[in-house]
Structures are given as structure tokens and as C-alpha cells.
Amino acid sequence: MIDGPHFVLTVLGVLGTGLVAGVFCGFSTFVMKGLAKLPATQGAAAMQAINGAATTPAFMLVFVGTAVLCAVLTVVTFVVWPDEGTVELLLGGALYLFGSFGVTAVANVPRNEKLAKLDPGTPEAAAYWPAYVREWTRWNHVRTVASAAAAVSYVLALA
């Protein structure tokens, strides 16, 4: 069984990845559905406001802090190479770092940046909004599953 500092890091990994999975799940299951039902002008404006609020220290601490924690846990696992839980620890780190943090960087953030450049009241924003909702939500599903799977993987490492 994992013990000592490795145990503490793994428990924190469960907590961080689980919290992020919950945020992303909320967006996938009801926030984006609600925004999609609004007229494009209102939906785009609301999402722009949400994206601005997402970069607050509270969320960034959890989101980026969990990425740092997963990276540290992965490096520590490679260095220590524990007798038990190694595969689960490495898998948990990869799932979060690539499937959540990485997908955010290459799929969700570019869409957010494109939306941020548009005036919600313009025809360009109205034309982009349906594609934005569809594509952003699809990638958010990936982030949700990856974050949740990372949490499960870390839990399995503790078992």
C-alpha cells in the first residue's frame, strides 16, 4: 500500500481531479444546455462572462494546481517506482495532464479566445455560437471523463 508523502499526494490528486471533474460535469450536463437555449446574443455574452470569471484565482488554483500536483505525482512515481499502484498513478497523471489540462489548452481555450473577440450582437457571433456550443461541449465531455477517470485511477492506486 502507498504510504507517507506519496499517499498524501495521491489523496490530494483524488481530491483535485474529482473537483475538476465535477465542475466540467456541471458544464456538460446543464450549463451549456441552458446557454444553448438562449438567443445567440445572450448565450455568447453569458459565456464570455463565464470565461472571464473562470480565470479567477479560486478556480485556477484548483485547475492548474491539480495539473502541477499530477505532474509531481507522476515524477515521484517514476523516481520511487512503488511496489503497488504504479500503473494507476501513472495513468491518473496522464489522464488529467493530457485529457483534461491538455484538451483545455488545445481545444477549449482557443474556442474561448475566438468567442472573446466577437461582439455578441454581431452576425459573426450569431453564426459562430451554435458551432461553439457544439464543439466546446464535445471537448468538455472529454475533459469531464478524463478528470473523473484520473480520480478513479488515483483511488485504485490507494486500494
N, C-alpha and C positions, 0 to 999 in steps of 0.2 A: 504494500500500500504506500502511496505517496505520503510523505510527511515533511515536517519542518517548513522552511520558506517556500519550497515547491508546492506544498499543499495550500498555503495561503495564496500564492499567485494563482493557482488553479481555481480556488473558490472565488477569487476576485474576477477571474476570467469568466466563470459561470455567471456571476452577477452582471458584469458589463455586457457580455454578448446577449444575455437574456433581456436586459433593459433595452438595448438597441433593437432587438427582435420585436419587442413589444411596441416600441414607437413605430417601427416600419409596418408592423401588422395593422396598427390603427389606421395608418395612411392607406394601406391596401384595402382594408375591409370597409371603411366608411368615409374617411376624409376625402379621398379622391372621388369616390362615388357621389358624394354630396356636392363637391365642386363641379363635377361634370354636369350636374343637373342645372347649374346656374347658366344664365346667358354668358357667352364668351367674355364679354367685357367685365362682368363681375367675377367670373371664375378666374380669369387671368390676373385681375387686380388682387383678389384674395390670395392666390398662390404666390404672387410677388411679395405680398406682405408676410406670408408664412415663411418663404425662403429667406427674407430679411431677418425674421425672428429666429430662424434655425441656427444662425451663426452666433448666438449668444453664448457666453462662457459656460452656462449650465449644460447645454446640450453638447457643445464642443468638448467639454471635459469628459463627458461620458463616451461620446463617439470616438474622438481622437485618442483619449486616454485609454480606451479599450484596445484600440489598434496598437498603441505603444506597449500595453500590457501583453497582448497576444504575441507581439514581436519578441519581447523579453522572454516570455514563457517558452517560445519556440527555440530561441538561442540557448536558454538554460537547459532545455530538454536535450538539445544536441550535445551540449557540453557534459552534462551529468549522465545522460542516457540511462534513465532509471530502469530498474528491472521490470516494473509494471507501468502500464498506461502510456508508454512512449508513442505508440501509433495514434492513440486517441488524442494525446496532447498535440502532436504534430498536425493531425487532421483538423483539430479545432482551430489552431492558429491559421492554417491555410484557408479554411472555410471563411473565417472572419476577414483576414487580410486581403484575400483575393475576391471572395464572393460578396462581401459587404463593403469594406473600405475601398477596394479596387473598383468595384462596379460603380460606387458613388462617384469616384473620380473620373471614370471614363464614360459613364452613361448618364447619370442623373445630373451632375453638376453642369456639364455642357448644355443640357436642355434648360436648366435653370438660368444659365447665363444668357442663352438666346432669348428666353422669355423676358428676362430683366431688361433687355434692350428695346423691347417693344412697348409702345404706349397702348394700354389695354383697350382704348377706344378706337383704335385704328382697324381698318380691314385686314392688315397683315396679322395683327394679333388674333382677330376672329378666325382667320384662316389657319393659323398655327395651333390654336388652342385644342381642337379635337385630337390632332396628332400628338401634341404634347401630353395630354392626359393619357392617351392610349400607350404611348411609348414609355413615358415616365413611370406609369403604374406597372407596366410589364417588368421593367428593370427593378422597381421597388419590390415586386414579388420575389425576384431573385435574391435581393438583399435580405428580405424577411426570412426566407428559407435558409439561406446561408448562415445568418446570425443565429437562428434557432438551432440549426444543426451543429454549429460551433458550441453552443451552450450544452447541448446533449452530449457531444463528444467529450467536453471537459467533465461533465458529470460522470460519464462512463470511465474516464481516467481515474476518478476518485473511488470508483466502486471496487 
